Amino acid sequence: MKHFTAIENHTKQELEKLLELAKSFKAKPFGSQLKQKTLISIFMNPSTRTKTSFDLAMHQLGGHNISIEPGKSSWGLEIEEGAIMDKDAEEHLKDATKVLCKYGDALALRCFPKFKDWNEEKKDKILKNMVKWSDKPVINMETISHPCQALAMMQTIIEKLGDPKGKKFVLTWAYHPKPLNTAVANSAAMIASMFGMDITIANPEGYDLDPDYIKQSKNNCKKNNANFKQTHTQDLKDADFVYAKSWGSLEQYGNYNKTIQDKHKNWIVNKENMPKQAYFSHCLPVRRNMIVTDQVIDSKNSLVYEEAENRLHVQKAILKTLIGEKE
Ligand code: CP
């Protein structure tokens, strides 16, 4: 494994190996597997969990994390290759990447899409350019996908449901006043389908995920003899695991229409539509009583804090695999 940039870039066996390692780090959190190693994490967007869990992952294994926020704590970055840099950005991503590689053992990037042109932004060019210009491993901390979150979600599913094969995973859209990134949903559908779960993706009309992610998830389900369903009603029936997430309509990409989104305020996970036995989770941060009611998120079947904790363990597994001492 050279980088960790998307779930779909890995085999199921590679992901299983990471999850095994994450389990062992959960049992034994401290060590020296990353002694004298430095991660440099670049945050172009805010974070609570990702930043603290990467800091802790490095610290608890004997290494160190340095976070920078271009345009705030460090120079603003130009990301277009070949740009004439006559605007605000003081430094090119290419130069920043090459310099940071001289200091750190791995780089990590958070860079959300700009909601201007999905066909362009879905190419994930910034992350891919960083990989191209970096001679050190690169980790995706959320761009158009969120593979660390998906891995933490899968660790949580396995802890509660055992073998995920044949279990019913419902990914439901939920209302949020803003158009959010599709990254969490993309990676969640990808990993759940790779691990043989029966998948239902529920979202309002006009809010379907990108066809490439749908196609890959469908193909994964087919290979695993699992069911794949898309529905435009919030049908959580028979779910073993309900994963809620809001995302912006790709049909309205670059042209967000709040009036249309506001028509879907009834898309909320609540006591009435949540199956009794099912587990609930969300990547967090979450808008309470918009995405999910207090009653559901505070119930014994809610796994939101377990999943957030598992970010720490899976990231240790990723870091150890990419830059840790070889045994
Ligand atoms: N789930 C997640 O990535 O949380 P943060 O945005 O707080 O890092």
Boltz pocket constraint, residues with backbone or C-beta under 6 A from the ligand:
constraints:
  - pocket:
      binder: B
      contacts: [[A, 46], [A, 47], [A, 48], [A, 49], [A, 50], [A, 51], [A, 141], [A, 142], [A, 149], [A, 283], [A, 284], [A, 285]]
      max_distance: 6.0
